[in-house]
């Protein structure tokens, strides 16, 4: 499914090199050319035609007979009477009639029926979008994010991918995501993606300035959506946070952490990778505290090993005194078992 760059359109296609008006003019020109061939053939073979009204054939009669024959089967007032005229109508005019009708029907479908259908489809899809995930930028980071979300059990139909690259959108659409061929920095684009009802926006535009602009635009449209942004320069991380990003990820810094961790042993980097991926032996999980957690120490949760929690906007580590008792309203980050064999944890 694809939400097109225009707010009122929704369809999957490659962008044509011709504008709509140029395409329409080309079709009209082709239809007129085919009619011209039939007109020329009838004029050259006018001696094979008979007018049952006045017995004479002039150019106006040829024009009339050609248009009636091409668009219908004729009225019988002018008829071919020679073998040559009948063969011309059989093998030339009849195929021309079919092609002209196909052009007319195809044009009506492209410029009327398909657009009505696409607008209806877009409205249906937009009504269904709620608590969904929006991925702005479908490069390497966006692609991996989509794959990981699907591995985590997220319905691909609840993920909207925004990009301008046709091959990237085709890949995302093939994964089952809704795709939007548009500029994610524009208000209209994010409104089409229903950013005000989205649960999460992931921004990986490939350029820090573009990423920050998308974050600014999204945060202005929605104060509630959770925004994660990929920033490549350390200097731009504070700017992304000021723009409204809740989470800022620096791929280079994370790779550096893995490399540095590997110096103390091969298993540190492996464990960090395990934590980040849902298919690992262990995984990080973030959730709100439940009634079952209240009163328990952060490290004594029934669901996993609590390592950090957030209370009234304050980060509390597992070794701090406040972590001795979980309270309602706390946000918990815990290590849980992954999807592999639990005995290998």
HELIX and SHEET records of a PDB file:
HELIX    1   1 UNK A   20  UNK A   44  1                                  25    
HELIX    2   2 UNK A   46  UNK A   48  5                                   3    
HELIX    3   3 UNK A   59  UNK A   71  1                                  13    
HELIX    4   4 UNK A   83  UNK A   88  1                                   6    
HELIX    5   5 UNK A   89  UNK A   93  3                                   5    
HELIX    6   6 UNK A   94  UNK A  108  1                                  15    
HELIX    7   7 UNK A  109  UNK A  113  3                                   5    
HELIX    8   8 UNK A  114  UNK A  128  1                                  15    
HELIX    9   9 UNK A  140  UNK A  151  1                                  12    
HELIX   10  10 UNK A  156  UNK A  158  5                                   3    
HELIX   11  11 UNK A  166  UNK A  174  1                                   9    
HELIX   12  12 UNK A  187  UNK A  192  1                                   6    
HELIX   13  13 UNK A  195  UNK A  197  5                                   3    
HELIX   14  14 UNK A  208  UNK A  221  1                                  14    
HELIX   15  15 UNK A  234  UNK A  243  1                                  10    
HELIX   16  16 UNK A  251  UNK A  262  1                                  12    
HELIX   17  17 UNK A  266  UNK A  276  1                                  11    
HELIX   18  18 UNK A  298  UNK A  300  5                                   3    
HELIX   19  19 UNK A  321  UNK A  324  5                                   4    
HELIX   20  20 UNK A  342  UNK A  344  5                                   3    
SHEET    1   A 7 UNK A   2  UNK A   3  0                                        
SHEET    2   A 7 UNK A 178  UNK A 181  1                                        
SHEET    3   A 7 UNK A 159  UNK A 163  1                                        
SHEET    4   A 7 UNK A 133  UNK A 136  1                                        
SHEET    5   A 7 UNK A 200  UNK A 203  1                                        
SHEET    6   A 7 UNK A 226  UNK A 230  1                                        
SHEET    7   A 7 UNK A 247  UNK A 249  1                                        
SHEET    1   B 2 UNK A  49  UNK A  51  0                                        
SHEET    2   B 2 UNK A  78  UNK A  80 -1                                        
SHEET    1   C 4 UNK A 282  UNK A 288  0                                        
SHEET    2   C 4 UNK A 331  UNK A 337 -1                                        
SHEET    3   C 4 UNK A 305  UNK A 311 -1                                        
SHEET    4   C 4 UNK A 314  UNK A 317 -1                                        
END                                                                             
